[in-house]
Amino acid sequence: MLDDKPIRTWLTTNTNLLFILLEKKECKLVKQLLNLSPSFIHRLDEDGNDPLLYVCLKVCGCRHRLIEYLIRMGSDLRRRNLKDENVFDVLQLKRNRNLLKILIEHDII
């Protein structure tokens, strides 16, 4: 599907798709989309969250591999959303304690 030029063009211009894929933890598709359009790493949702902040704030469950990938792709760890939160602030939240532990254990952060 990603070899079809019109589909690739649509995919790389549709920001909402990225956040839908992140919400669903579709790692393989997120990686393919970011490889097609690396600038998506800097796209923002309606709350000013880039993909990394979005995953840390709005995605539940096991997400450390996705976070690791986003960091490797060049996510700005100092980026602040509309609530003036960055990744390190968000990882300190009670709901992210286990995530923070896993990220430290795997030397991701």
Secondary structure as UniProt FT lines:
FT   TURN            2..3
FT   HELIX           5..13
FT   HELIX           15..23
FT   TURN            24..25
FT   HELIX           27..36
FT   HELIX           38..42
FT   TURN            46..47
FT   HELIX           51..58
FT   HELIX           64..72
FT   TURN            73..74
FT   TURN            77..78
FT   TURN            82..83
FT   HELIX           87..91
FT   HELIX           94..96
FT   HELIX           97..105
FT   TURN            106..107
//
